[in-house]
Amino acid sequence: MKFDVKNLEGQNVGSVDLDESIFNALVRKDIMARVVNWQLAKRRAGTHAVKNRSDVSGTTKKPYKQKGTGRARHGSLRGVQFRKGGRAFGPVVRDHGYDLPKKIRKMGLKSAIASKLRSGKLIIVEDIKMENSKTKDLLNKVNAFGFKSALFVTGNEVDTNFALASRNIYTVDVLPTIGANVYDILKRDALVLTKDAVSGLEGRLK
């Protein structure tokens, strides 16, 4: 399928052939949700932890004799029922990530890209190279497209000036092709791909 190619000023500069199996794929919201949940789970640090009864400091002496006091039987003051005791069933350091089949991850990325195309929020540009790194210049170019926010996906390397200019624009993200993912695509209003990114994604998702 043919698709118009623009420059950063919004002018048409040609066209490109898109692979319909990727850009016109079936949009599966359930698959995208699975991939997003998988991504967010992998991002979790998992460093939360508390002290259980074996970790808190304190004596190991039995507080009082077993029988004859009329009180409950206790073997340690570090139990969870005592002040300054350990905590029962608290969080431990662990990895929150889990496995997700590669086929599902590919399907989710295809669905995310196709959803932007069908909603009219996919833009393909020649490249995103800038002559300077002025944030104001880039902001004017982004606003000219008329979207609230955008994710720019370029080739193997991100243009230095573009990366510097976009750092102070919280509504603009930029990633190389290898970093394109479902969460970042869905988080932004528009998806802007360079011609190199189109080739890279087609090679990655075929």
N, C-alpha and C positions, 0 to 999 in steps of 0.2 A: 504494500500500500504506500502511496506517495504522501509525503508530509512536507509542509513548507519549512524552510530553514531561515531564521532571522539572525540579525546581528544584535548587539547589546542596545542599539538605538531603536530596535523594534521594526527595522526595515527588512523586507524579504530579500534574500540574497541567493535563493535557489531552493532545491528540494532534495529529499533523501528517501530512499526506499526502506520501509520498516518491515520487519518480520512479523507477519500477522499472528503467528503462533505465540509470540511474546506480547506484542503491543495490543493485540486484539483478543487476548486470552479471556477465558471465562472468569469473571470477578467472584471470588469465593471469600465472603466476609468471615466465614468460620475458620478458613485456613489462615487468613491474615491475623485473626485474633489469636490463634494458636502460636503463630510465629512471634507476634508481639509479646505475648506472655512468656515465651521461651527466652526472648532477648532480655526482657526486664528481669527475669529470674537470674540470668547469667550476670547481670550488672550488680546484683546485690553483693555486698561485701561479706556478709556472714560472719562478721567479727564480734557480734554481740555475745556476751557470756556473763554468768554470775558465779558466785562461789557456792558450792554445795557443802555438805557437812564435813567432807574430807579436806576441803580447801581453806576453811576459816581457821584462824589461829585460836588456840585455847587448850586447856588441859585435857588429857585423855583419862583423867581419874574419874571413877564412878562417883557421882555427886553425893550419894548417901547409900546406906545399905539396902539390900533388895527387899527385905521383909521387916515387919514390925513397926513401920513408921506411919502406916495408914495413908501413905501417899502413893501416887502412881510409880510404876517401876521405870527407872531411867538408867541408862548406861553412859550417857555423855551429855554435857551441857551445850554441845555443838549441834544438837538436833534442831530441826526446823521449827519446833514449837517454842524454842527459847529465844529470848532477846539476844541479839548478836550471833544467833545460830545461822547455819547454812540455809540456802533456799532449796525447796523441793521442786523438781521438774522444771528448772529454769532453762533459758536458752543456752546453747553451747555453740562453740565455733564450728561452723560447717559450711559446706558448699551448697548453695541453693540451686545450682544449675542442674539441668537434666538433658537427656539426649532427645533430639528431634530428627527424624529421617531427613536426609538431604533432599529427597524428592519433595517433601512437604515444604521445606525452606525455599526451594526453587519455585514451587507453585505459589507460595505466598508473595514472593517478590514479583512474579509475573502478574498476579492479581493486583498488587499495589500500583504497578506501572500502568496496567490497563485501566484501572479505575480513574487515574488522572487523565488519561486520554479521553475516556468516555464522558467525563465531566467537563471537558474543554479546558483543563488546567495543566496540560502538557505543552511545553515550549521546547523547541530544538533550535539551538544557536550554533553559529559557525565555530566560535570559540569564546572563551571568557578572559582573553588577555587584555590587560589595561596598560595604558602608557604611564600612569602614576598610581599612587596608593591612597588617593584622597577619598575618604569615606563619603563626602558630600557628592562627589561625581558618581559613585556607584549607587548611592541612594536615589539619585535622580533617574538613573537608568532603570532601577528596580521598580520605582513608582510608576514609570511610564508603561510598564506592562499591566498595571491595574490590579495586582494581587496583594493580599494582606501580608503574606509571607511566602518565602520560596526556598527550596532546596536546589542548589546548583551541583550537578554531578559532571565532572570533567574526566579527562583521560587518566593516564597513570600518575601524572603529577599535577598539582594545583598551581596555577600561576601565582607567583610571589606577591605581585602588586594587588591582585584580586583578593588573596587571602588576608593581606594587611588591611585593605579597605573594608572588608566585610566583618572584621573582628568586632567593631563597635556597633554593628547593626544586629540587634537581637532577633530580628525577624528573618535573617538570612543565614543559611548554613551552606557550607561548601565541602564536598567530599570527592575523593578520587573514585574511579569506577569500582575498585575492589572494596570500597567502604560503603557502597550503596546498600541500604537495608530497608526493610518494611517499616520499622518504627519511625525512622527519620523522614521517609517519604510521606507517611500518613500524618505526621506531626505538622507539616507545612502545607499551606494552601495550594501552592503550585510546585510543579516539578520541572526544572530546567535542565535539559541534557545538551551537552556538546555533541558534535558529530563523532568525535572519538569515543565519547561515553556510549553512544548508540552502538558502535561497533563492538566495544568492550562488553556491554551487557548482552548483546546477541551471542557473542562467543562464550560468555559465562553461563547463559541460560539455555542453550540449545541442548 
